[in-house]
Amino acid sequence: MAAALSHAAGHERYEVREILEGQALGHEVRHECRDYVQAVEFAFEFLQRRDPDREGVVHALEVVKVDGRHRETVWSYDHEREQGRLDPVRKWGYDVTRSWSGPARPVTRPTFGRLQQRRA
């Protein structure tokens, strides 16, 4: 269970919660921290550890920002919703999650020698 952080006014915290399938109440708090990036990193690591092939072992996760009495879901993962997404390669024609370095061979640029000679 996650260690409880101080709930002082003005100090927001982030909870990583696992939503168990078929459970209406009592989402399991898996981690608490004061940094959004750390919370999302924990969520991805938790997902990779528990369900590396995304088979639905982890039904859903969410990162909830808690600021006093105000709660807001700032990041979420839902296995069923992810299954319905179109593969990026099929949608865009290339893998948008990888960096693109340009063509494998140098591009031959057209020369405008005649135009440049006339102007000179």
N, CA, C and O atoms as a GROMACS GRO file, in nm:
protein
  480
    1MET      N    1   0.085  -0.117   0.000
    1MET     CA    2   0.000   0.000   0.000
    1MET      C    3   0.089   0.124   0.000
    1MET      O    4   0.198   0.122   0.057
    2ALA      N    5   0.045   0.227  -0.061
    2ALA     CA    6   0.122   0.350  -0.073
    2ALA      C    7   0.130   0.422   0.061
    2ALA      O    8   0.034   0.422   0.139
    3ALA      N    9   0.243   0.481   0.086
    3ALA     CA   10   0.260   0.558   0.210
    3ALA      C   11   0.183   0.689   0.198
    3ALA      O   12   0.182   0.751   0.092
    4ALA      N   13   0.119   0.729   0.306
    4ALA     CA   14   0.038   0.851   0.305
    4ALA      C   15   0.129   0.973   0.308
    4ALA      O   16   0.225   0.979   0.384
    5LEU      N   17   0.097   1.072   0.223
    5LEU     CA   18   0.170   1.198   0.220
    5LEU      C   19   0.096   1.301   0.303
    5LEU      O   20  -0.022   1.285   0.334
    6SER      N   21   0.165   1.406   0.339
    6SER     CA   22   0.103   1.514   0.415
    6SER      C   23  -0.008   1.578   0.332
    6SER      O   24   0.007   1.596   0.211
    7HIS      N   25  -0.117   1.612   0.395
    7HIS     CA   26  -0.232   1.672   0.327
    7HIS      C   27  -0.244   1.821   0.358
    7HIS      O   28  -0.355   1.874   0.365
    8ALA      N   29  -0.132   1.888   0.375
    8ALA     CA   30  -0.134   2.031   0.406
    8ALA      C   31  -0.193   2.109   0.290
    8ALA      O   32  -0.176   2.072   0.174
    9ALA      N   33  -0.261   2.218   0.323
    9ALA     CA   34  -0.323   2.303   0.221
    9ALA      C   35  -0.216   2.356   0.127
    9ALA      O   36  -0.107   2.395   0.170
   10GLY      N   37  -0.249   2.357  -0.002
   10GLY     CA   38  -0.156   2.409  -0.102
   10GLY      C   39  -0.055   2.307  -0.150
   10GLY      O   40   0.024   2.337  -0.239
   11HIS      N   41  -0.057   2.189  -0.095
   11HIS     CA   42   0.036   2.084  -0.138
   11HIS      C   43  -0.044   1.976  -0.210
   11HIS      O   44  -0.108   1.892  -0.146
   12GLU      N   45  -0.038   1.979  -0.341
   12GLU     CA   46  -0.110   1.879  -0.418
   12GLU      C   47  -0.031   1.748  -0.418
   12GLU      O   48   0.091   1.746  -0.400
   13ARG      N   49  -0.103   1.640  -0.439
   13ARG     CA   50  -0.040   1.510  -0.449
   13ARG      C   51  -0.108   1.432  -0.561
   13ARG      O   52  -0.216   1.469  -0.606
   14TYR      N   53  -0.045   1.328  -0.604
   14TYR     CA   54  -0.097   1.245  -0.712
   14TYR      C   55  -0.108   1.102  -0.663
   14TYR      O   56  -0.015   1.049  -0.603
   15GLU      N   57  -0.221   1.041  -0.688
   15GLU     CA   58  -0.244   0.902  -0.652
   15GLU      C   59  -0.255   0.820  -0.780
   15GLU      O   60  -0.327   0.857  -0.873
   16VAL      N   61  -0.184   0.708  -0.784
   16VAL     CA   62  -0.198   0.614  -0.895
   16VAL      C   63  -0.293   0.507  -0.844
   16VAL      O   64  -0.263   0.437  -0.747
   17ARG      N   65  -0.407   0.494  -0.910
   17ARG     CA   66  -0.511   0.401  -0.865
   17ARG      C   67  -0.534   0.295  -0.971
   17ARG      O   68  -0.541   0.324  -1.090
   18GLU      N   69  -0.546   0.170  -0.925
   18GLU     CA   70  -0.583   0.061  -1.014
   18GLU      C   71  -0.732   0.038  -0.998
   18GLU      O   72  -0.782   0.021  -0.887
   19ILE      N   73  -0.802   0.036  -1.110
   19ILE     CA   74  -0.946   0.012  -1.108
   19ILE      C   75  -0.964  -0.135  -1.142
   19ILE      O   76  -0.934  -0.179  -1.254
   20LEU      N   77  -1.013  -0.209  -1.047
   20LEU     CA   78  -1.030  -0.353  -1.065
   20LEU      C   79  -1.160  -0.381  -1.138
   20LEU      O   80  -1.263  -0.319  -1.108
   21GLU      N   81  -1.157  -0.472  -1.232
   21GLU     CA   82  -1.274  -0.505  -1.313
   21GLU      C   83  -1.387  -0.558  -1.225
   21GLU      O   84  -1.366  -0.645  -1.140
   22GLY      N   85  -1.506  -0.503  -1.246
   22GLY     CA   86  -1.623  -0.547  -1.171
   22GLY      C   87  -1.634  -0.489  -1.032
   22GLY      O   88  -1.727  -0.524  -0.959
   23GLN      N   89  -1.543  -0.402  -0.994
   23GLN     CA   90  -1.547  -0.344  -0.860
   23GLN      C   91  -1.590  -0.198  -0.871
   23GLN      O   92  -1.518  -0.115  -0.925
   24ALA      N   93  -1.708  -0.168  -0.821
   24ALA     CA   94  -1.764  -0.034  -0.835
   24ALA      C   95  -1.696   0.067  -0.743
   24ALA      O   96  -1.678   0.182  -0.781
   25LEU      N   97  -1.660   0.027  -0.625
   25LEU     CA   98  -1.600   0.118  -0.527
   25LEU      C   99  -1.464   0.068  -0.483
   25LEU      O  100  -1.429  -0.048  -0.505
   26GLY      N  101  -1.389   0.156  -0.420
   26GLY     CA  102  -1.264   0.115  -0.357
   26GLY      C  103  -1.150   0.087  -0.453
   26GLY      O  104  -1.087  -0.019  -0.446
   27HIS      N  105  -1.124   0.182  -0.543
   27HIS     CA  106  -1.009   0.165  -0.632
   27HIS      C  107  -0.884   0.152  -0.545
   27HIS      O  108  -0.870   0.220  -0.444
   28GLU      N  109  -0.794   0.065  -0.585
   28GLU     CA  110  -0.673   0.039  -0.509
   28GLU      C  111  -0.568   0.145  -0.537
   28GLU      O  112  -0.525   0.162  -0.651
   29VAL      N  113  -0.526   0.218  -0.433
   29VAL     CA  114  -0.419   0.316  -0.447
   29VAL      C  115  -0.287   0.240  -0.448
   29VAL      O  116  -0.253   0.173  -0.350
   30ARG      N  117  -0.214   0.250  -0.558
   30ARG     CA  118  -0.088   0.176  -0.574
   30ARG      C  119   0.034   0.262  -0.544
   30ARG      O  120   0.140   0.209  -0.512
   31HIS      N  121   0.018   0.394  -0.552
   31HIS     CA  122   0.133   0.482  -0.532
   31HIS      C  123   0.083   0.624  -0.505
   31HIS      O  124  -0.019   0.666  -0.561
   32GLU      N  125   0.155   0.697  -0.422
   32GLU     CA  126   0.128   0.840  -0.398
   32GLU      C  127   0.259   0.915  -0.409
   32GLU      O  128   0.363   0.866  -0.365
   33CYS      N  129   0.254   1.034  -0.468
   33CYS     CA  130   0.371   1.119  -0.478
   33CYS      C  131   0.328   1.264  -0.499
   33CYS      O  132   0.208   1.292  -0.508
   34ARG      N  133   0.423   1.354  -0.506
   34ARG     CA  134   0.391   1.496  -0.525
   34ARG      C  135   0.425   1.546  -0.664
   34ARG      O  136   0.416   1.666  -0.691
   35ASP      N  137   0.464   1.456  -0.753
   35ASP     CA  138   0.506   1.497  -0.886
   35ASP      C  139   0.427   1.421  -0.992
   35ASP      O  140   0.420   1.298  -0.988
   36TYR      N  141   0.368   1.493  -1.086
   36TYR     CA  142   0.287   1.433  -1.192
   36TYR      C  143   0.369   1.335  -1.276
   36TYR      O  144   0.324   1.223  -1.304
   37VAL      N  145   0.488   1.376  -1.317
   37VAL     CA  146   0.572   1.292  -1.403
   37VAL      C  147   0.606   1.162  -1.332
   37VAL      O  148   0.601   1.055  -1.392
   38GLN      N  149   0.640   1.170  -1.205
   38GLN     CA  150   0.672   1.050  -1.128
   38GLN      C  151   0.550   0.957  -1.120
   38GLN      O  152   0.565   0.836  -1.128
   39ALA      N  153   0.432   1.014  -1.103
   39ALA     CA  154   0.310   0.933  -1.095
   39ALA      C  155   0.283   0.860  -1.227
   39ALA      O  156   0.250   0.742  -1.226
   40VAL      N  157   0.297   0.930  -1.338
   40VAL     CA  158   0.273   0.868  -1.469
   40VAL      C  159   0.380   0.763  -1.498
   40VAL      O  160   0.349   0.657  -1.552
   41GLU      N  161   0.505   0.791  -1.463
   41GLU     CA  162   0.611   0.691  -1.480
   41GLU      C  163   0.582   0.566  -1.399
   41GLU      O  164   0.600   0.454  -1.448
   42PHE      N  165   0.536   0.583  -1.275
   42PHE     CA  166   0.500   0.467  -1.193
   42PHE      C  167   0.388   0.389  -1.260
   42PHE      O  168   0.392   0.266  -1.262
   43ALA      N  169   0.288   0.458  -1.313
   43ALA     CA  170   0.175   0.392  -1.378
   43ALA      C  171   0.222   0.308  -1.497
   43ALA      O  172   0.179   0.194  -1.513
   44PHE      N  173   0.310   0.364  -1.581
   44PHE     CA  174   0.362   0.289  -1.695
   44PHE      C  175   0.445   0.169  -1.650
   44PHE      O  176   0.434   0.060  -1.706
   45GLU      N  177   0.529   0.189  -1.548
   45GLU     CA  178   0.610   0.078  -1.496
   45GLU      C  179   0.520  -0.030  -1.437
   45GLU      O  180   0.545  -0.149  -1.457
   46PHE      N  181   0.416   0.009  -1.364
   46PHE     CA  182   0.322  -0.085  -1.304
   46PHE      C  183   0.253  -0.164  -1.415
   46PHE      O  184   0.240  -0.287  -1.406
   47LEU      N  185   0.210  -0.096  -1.519
   47LEU     CA  186   0.143  -0.161  -1.632
   47LEU      C  187   0.239  -0.258  -1.702
   47LEU      O  188   0.200  -0.369  -1.737
   48GLN      N  189   0.362  -0.215  -1.722
   48GLN     CA  190   0.461  -0.302  -1.788
   48GLN      C  191   0.495  -0.424  -1.702
   48GLN      O  192   0.514  -0.533  -1.755
   49ARG      N  193   0.501  -0.406  -1.572
   49ARG     CA  194   0.531  -0.517  -1.480
   49ARG      C  195   0.417  -0.617  -1.473
   49ARG      O  196   0.439  -0.738  -1.482
   50ARG      N  197   0.295  -0.567  -1.456
   50ARG     CA  198   0.179  -0.654  -1.434
   50ARG      C  199   0.115  -0.706  -1.562
   50ARG      O  200   0.059  -0.816  -1.562
   51ASP      N  201   0.121  -0.630  -1.671
   51ASP     CA  202   0.053  -0.670  -1.794
   51ASP      C  203   0.136  -0.628  -1.916
   51ASP      O  204   0.093  -0.542  -1.993
   52PRO      N  205   0.256  -0.687  -1.934
   52PRO     CA  206   0.345  -0.642  -2.041
   52PRO      C  207   0.287  -0.661  -2.182
   52PRO      O  208   0.320  -0.583  -2.272
   53ASP      N  209   0.204  -0.761  -2.202
   53ASP     CA  210   0.147  -0.784  -2.335
   53ASP      C  211   0.010  -0.720  -2.353
   53ASP      O  212  -0.055  -0.742  -2.455
   54ARG      N  213  -0.034  -0.641  -2.256
   54ARG     CA  214  -0.163  -0.570  -2.258
   54ARG      C  215  -0.278  -0.666  -2.289
   54ARG      O  216  -0.357  -0.645  -2.381
   55GLU      N  217  -0.285  -0.774  -2.208
   55GLU     CA  218  -0.389  -0.875  -2.224
   55GLU      C  219  -0.511  -0.848  -2.138
   55GLU      O  220  -0.609  -0.922  -2.147
   56GLY      N  221  -0.508  -0.745  -2.057
   56GLY     CA  222  -0.622  -0.712  -1.972
   56GLY      C  223  -0.605  -0.753  -1.828
   56GLY      O  224  -0.700  -0.745  -1.750
   57VAL      N  225  -0.484  -0.798  -1.789
   57VAL     CA  226  -0.458  -0.831  -1.649
   57VAL      C  227  -0.480  -0.706  -1.564
   57VAL      O  228  -0.539  -0.713  -1.456
   58VAL      N  229  -0.433  -0.593  -1.615
   58VAL     CA  230  -0.463  -0.463  -1.552
   58VAL      C  231  -0.581  -0.406  -1.630
   58VAL      O  232  -0.567  -0.369  -1.746
   59HIS      N  233  -0.696  -0.400  -1.564
   59HIS     CA  234  -0.818  -0.353  -1.630
   59HIS      C  235  -0.810  -0.203  -1.661
   59HIS      O  236  -0.837  -0.161  -1.773
   60ALA      N  237  -0.772  -0.124  -1.561
   60ALA     CA  238  -0.763   0.021  -1.581
   60ALA      C  239  -0.675   0.083  -1.472
   60ALA      O  240  -0.665   0.031  -1.361
   61LEU      N  241  -0.613   0.195  -1.507
   61LEU     CA  242  -0.532   0.274  -1.414
   61LEU      C  243  -0.570   0.420  -1.432
   61LEU      O  244  -0.614   0.462  -1.539
   62GLU      N  245  -0.552   0.496  -1.326
   62GLU     CA  246  -0.572   0.640  -1.338
   62GLU      C  247  -0.479   0.712  -1.241
   62GLU      O  248  -0.447   0.661  -1.133
   63VAL      N  249  -0.438   0.830  -1.280
   63VAL     CA  250  -0.362   0.919  -1.193
   63VAL      C  251  -0.458   1.030  -1.153
   63VAL      O  252  -0.512   1.101  -1.238
   64VAL      N  253  -0.477   1.044  -1.022
   64VAL     CA  254  -0.570   1.143  -0.970
   64VAL      C  255  -0.491   1.251  -0.897
   64VAL      O  256  -0.411   1.221  -0.807
   65LYS      N  257  -0.513   1.376  -0.936
   65LYS     CA  258  -0.452   1.490  -0.868
   65LYS      C  259  -0.543   1.527  -0.751
   65LYS      O  260  -0.662   1.553  -0.770
   66VAL      N  261  -0.486   1.530  -0.631
   66VAL     CA  262  -0.562   1.563  -0.512
   66VAL      C  263  -0.505   1.693  -0.456
   66VAL      O  264  -0.388   1.700  -0.419
   67ASP      N  265  -0.590   1.795  -0.451
   67ASP     CA  266  -0.549   1.926  -0.399
   67ASP      C  267  -0.654   1.968  -0.297
   67ASP      O  268  -0.760   2.021  -0.332
   68GLY      N  269  -0.625   1.942  -0.172
   68GLY     CA  270  -0.724   1.966  -0.067
   68GLY      C  271  -0.840   1.870  -0.083
   68GLY      O  272  -0.821   1.748  -0.077
   69ARG      N  273  -0.959   1.922  -0.104
   69ARG     CA  274  -1.076   1.837  -0.124
   69ARG      C  275  -1.108   1.815  -0.271
   69ARG      O  276  -1.196   1.735  -0.304
   70HIS      N  277  -1.038   1.883  -0.358
   70HIS     CA  278  -1.062   1.873  -0.502
   70HIS      C  279  -0.982   1.755  -0.560
   70HIS      O  280  -0.862   1.742  -0.535
   71ARG      N  281  -1.050   1.669  -0.637
   71ARG     CA  282  -0.988   1.555  -0.703
   71ARG      C  283  -1.013   1.565  -0.854
   71ARG      O  284  -1.123   1.599  -0.898
   72GLU      N  285  -0.909   1.536  -0.930
   72GLU     CA  286  -0.921   1.544  -1.076
   72GLU      C  287  -0.838   1.432  -1.139
   72GLU      O  288  -0.720   1.418  -1.106
   73THR      N  289  -0.898   1.355  -1.228
   73THR     CA  290  -0.823   1.253  -1.302
   73THR      C  291  -0.744   1.324  -1.411
   73THR      O  292  -0.801   1.391  -1.497
   74VAL      N  293  -0.611   1.307  -1.407
   74VAL     CA  294  -0.524   1.378  -1.502
   74VAL      C  295  -0.460   1.285  -1.604
   74VAL      O  296  -0.399   1.332  -1.700
   75TRP      N  297  -0.472   1.155  -1.584
   75TRP     CA  298  -0.420   1.056  -1.679
   75TRP      C  299  -0.495   0.927  -1.655
   75TRP      O  300  -0.527   0.894  -1.541
   76SER      N  301  -0.523   0.853  -1.762
   76SER     CA  302  -0.592   0.725  -1.742
   76SER      C  303  -0.556   0.625  -1.851
   76SER      O  304  -0.518   0.662  -1.961
   77TYR      N  305  -0.570   0.500  -1.817
   77TYR     CA  306  -0.552   0.387  -1.910
   77TYR      C  307  -0.669   0.292  -1.886
   77TYR      O  308  -0.700   0.258  -1.772
   78ASP      N  309  -0.732   0.250  -1.993
   78ASP     CA  310  -0.843   0.154  -1.985
   78ASP      C  311  -0.820   0.049  -2.092
   78ASP      O  312  -0.816   0.080  -2.211
   79HIS      N  313  -0.804  -0.076  -2.050
   79HIS     CA  314  -0.772  -0.183  -2.144
   79HIS      C  315  -0.875  -0.195  -2.256
   79HIS      O  316  -0.838  -0.207  -2.372
   80GLU      N  317  -1.002  -0.191  -2.224
   80GLU     CA  318  -1.107  -0.205  -2.325
   80GLU      C  319  -1.103  -0.092  -2.427
   80GLU      O  320  -1.120  -0.114  -2.547
   81ARG      N  321  -1.081   0.029  -2.380
   81ARG     CA  322  -1.074   0.144  -2.470
   81ARG      C  323  -0.951   0.136  -2.561
   81ARG      O  324  -0.957   0.173  -2.678
   82GLU      N  325  -0.839   0.087  -2.506
   82GLU     CA  326  -0.717   0.074  -2.585
   82GLU      C  327  -0.732  -0.031  -2.694
   82GLU      O  328  -0.674  -0.018  -2.802
   83GLN      N  329  -0.811  -0.136  -2.669
   83GLN     CA  330  -0.831  -0.241  -2.768
   83GLN      C  331  -0.903  -0.187  -2.891
   83GLN      O  332  -0.882  -0.238  -3.001
   84GLY      N  333  -0.986  -0.085  -2.874
   84GLY     CA  334  -1.062  -0.028  -2.984
   84GLY      C  335  -0.985   0.071  -3.068
   84GLY      O  336  -1.035   0.114  -3.173
   85ARG      N  337  -0.866   0.109  -3.026
   85ARG     CA  338  -0.788   0.208  -3.101
   85ARG      C  339  -0.728   0.148  -3.227
   85ARG      O  340  -0.686   0.032  -3.229
   86LEU      N  341  -0.724   0.227  -3.330
   86LEU     CA  342  -0.665   0.187  -3.456
   86LEU      C  343  -0.513   0.190  -3.445
   86LEU      O  344  -0.456   0.281  -3.385
   87ASP      N  345  -0.448   0.091  -3.503
   87ASP     CA  346  -0.302   0.083  -3.503
   87ASP      C  347  -0.247   0.208  -3.573
   87ASP      O  348  -0.290   0.240  -3.684
   88PRO      N  349  -0.151   0.280  -3.510
   88PRO     CA  350  -0.098   0.402  -3.570
   88PRO      C  351  -0.038   0.381  -3.709
   88PRO      O  352  -0.047   0.470  -3.794
   89VAL      N  353   0.022   0.265  -3.733
   89VAL     CA  354   0.081   0.239  -3.865
   89VAL      C  355  -0.030   0.232  -3.969
   89VAL      O  356  -0.014   0.282  -4.081
   90ARG      N  357  -0.142   0.171  -3.935
   90ARG     CA  358  -0.254   0.164  -4.030
   90ARG      C  359  -0.320   0.300  -4.048
   90ARG      O  360  -0.368   0.332  -4.157
   91LYS      N  361  -0.322   0.380  -3.943
   91LYS     CA  362  -0.388   0.510  -3.952
   91LYS      C  363  -0.302   0.614  -4.023
   91LYS      O  364  -0.350   0.684  -4.112
   92TRP      N  365  -0.174   0.623  -3.986
   92TRP     CA  366  -0.088   0.729  -4.037
   92TRP      C  367   0.010   0.682  -4.145
   92TRP      O  368   0.067   0.764  -4.217
   93GLY      N  369   0.029   0.551  -4.157
   93GLY     CA  370   0.122   0.500  -4.258
   93GLY      C  371   0.263   0.480  -4.206
   93GLY      O  372   0.348   0.429  -4.279
   94TYR      N  373   0.290   0.518  -4.083
   94TYR     CA  374   0.421   0.496  -4.021
   94TYR      C  375   0.401   0.495  -3.870
   94TYR      O  376   0.297   0.538  -3.820
   95ASP      N  377   0.501   0.447  -3.797
   95ASP     CA  378   0.492   0.438  -3.652
   95ASP      C  379   0.520   0.576  -3.592
   95ASP      O  380   0.634   0.621  -3.589
   96VAL      N  381   0.415   0.641  -3.544
   96VAL     CA  382   0.428   0.778  -3.492
   96VAL      C  383   0.499   0.783  -3.358
   96VAL      O  384   0.534   0.892  -3.311
   97THR      N  385   0.522   0.669  -3.295
   97THR     CA  386   0.589   0.667  -3.165
   97THR      C  387   0.741   0.663  -3.179
   97THR      O  388   0.812   0.673  -3.080
   98ARG      N  389   0.790   0.648  -3.300
   98ARG     CA  390   0.935   0.645  -3.323
   98ARG      C  391   0.978   0.770  -3.397
   98ARG      O  392   0.904   0.826  -3.477
   99SER      N  393   1.100   0.813  -3.368
   99SER     CA  394   1.149   0.934  -3.435
   99SER      C  395   1.180   0.903  -3.581
   99SER      O  396   1.218   0.791  -3.615
  100TRP      N  397   1.165   1.002  -3.665
  100TRP     CA  398   1.188   0.988  -3.807
  100TRP      C  399   1.316   1.061  -3.841
  100TRP      O  400   1.334   1.177  -3.802
  101SER      N  401   1.405   0.995  -3.912
  101SER     CA  402   1.534   1.056  -3.942
  101SER      C  403   1.549   1.098  -4.087
  101SER      O  404   1.657   1.141  -4.128
  102GLY      N  405   1.445   1.088  -4.165
  102GLY     CA  406   1.452   1.129  -4.304
  102GLY      C  407   1.484   1.012  -4.396
  102GLY      O  408   1.492   0.898  -4.350
  103PRO      N  409   1.502   1.039  -4.524
  103PRO     CA  410   1.528   0.932  -4.620
  103PRO      C  411   1.663   0.865  -4.593
  103PRO      O  412   1.754   0.926  -4.537
  104ALA      N  413   1.674   0.738  -4.633
  104ALA     CA  414   1.796   0.661  -4.609
  104ALA      C  415   1.912   0.710  -4.697
  104ALA      O  416   2.027   0.701  -4.657
  105ARG      N  417   1.882   0.762  -4.815
  105ARG     CA  418   1.988   0.810  -4.905
  105ARG      C  419   1.971   0.961  -4.923
  105ARG      O  420   1.862   1.014  -4.904
  106PRO      N  421   2.077   1.029  -4.959
  106PRO     CA  422   2.066   1.174  -4.978
  106PRO      C  423   1.969   1.208  -5.091
  106PRO      O  424   1.961   1.136  -5.190
  107VAL      N  425   1.899   1.314  -5.074
  107VAL     CA  426   1.804   1.360  -5.174
  107VAL      C  427   1.880   1.443  -5.277
  107VAL      O  428   1.956   1.533  -5.242
  108THR      N  429   1.857   1.413  -5.406
  108THR     CA  430   1.918   1.491  -5.512
  108THR      C  431   1.829   1.611  -5.538
  108THR      O  432   1.714   1.598  -5.580
  109ARG      N  433   1.882   1.725  -5.513
  109ARG     CA  434   1.806   1.848  -5.531
  109ARG      C  435   1.826   1.900  -5.674
  109ARG      O  436   1.936   1.890  -5.729
  110PRO      N  437   1.722   1.954  -5.732
  110PRO     CA  438   1.738   2.007  -5.869
  110PRO      C  439   1.830   2.129  -5.869
  110PRO      O  440   1.832   2.207  -5.774
  111THR      N  441   1.903   2.141  -5.975
  111THR     CA  442   1.991   2.258  -5.988
  111THR      C  443   1.928   2.358  -6.083
  111THR      O  444   1.862   2.320  -6.180
  112PHE      N  445   1.949   2.479  -6.055
  112PHE     CA  446   1.893   2.586  -6.136
  112PHE      C  447   2.006   2.670  -6.195
  112PHE      O  448   2.003   2.792  -6.190
  113GLY      N  449   2.106   2.601  -6.250
  113GLY     CA  450   2.225   2.668  -6.304
  113GLY      C  451   2.193   2.771  -6.411
  113GLY      O  452   2.247   2.882  -6.410
  114ARG      N  453   2.106   2.736  -6.504
  114ARG     CA  454   2.074   2.827  -6.614
  114ARG      C  455   2.004   2.952  -6.561
  114ARG      O  456   2.033   3.063  -6.606
  115LEU      N  457   1.914   2.936  -6.467
  115LEU     CA  458   1.845   3.051  -6.411
  115LEU      C  459   1.941   3.142  -6.338
  115LEU      O  460   1.930   3.265  -6.348
  116GLN      N  461   2.034   3.083  -6.265
  116GLN     CA  462   2.129   3.164  -6.189
  116GLN      C  463   2.226   3.236  -6.282
  116GLN      O  464   2.267   3.348  -6.252
  117GLN      N  465   2.264   3.172  -6.394
  117GLN     CA  466   2.357   3.237  -6.487
  117GLN      C  467   2.291   3.358  -6.554
  117GLN      O  468   2.357   3.459  -6.576
  118ARG      N  469   2.162   3.347  -6.586
  118ARG     CA  470   2.092   3.459  -6.651
  118ARG      C  471   2.082   3.579  -6.559
  118ARG      O  472   2.096   3.694  -6.603
  119ARG      N  473   2.060   3.554  -6.433
  119ARG     CA  474   2.043   3.663  -6.338
  119ARG      C  475   2.174   3.732  -6.307
  119ARG      O  476   2.174   3.850  -6.270
  120ALA      N  477   2.284   3.663  -6.320
  120ALA     CA  478   2.414   3.720  -6.284
  120ALA      C  479   2.466   3.820  -6.380
  120ALA      O  480   2.574   3.874  -6.360
   0.00000   0.00000   0.00000
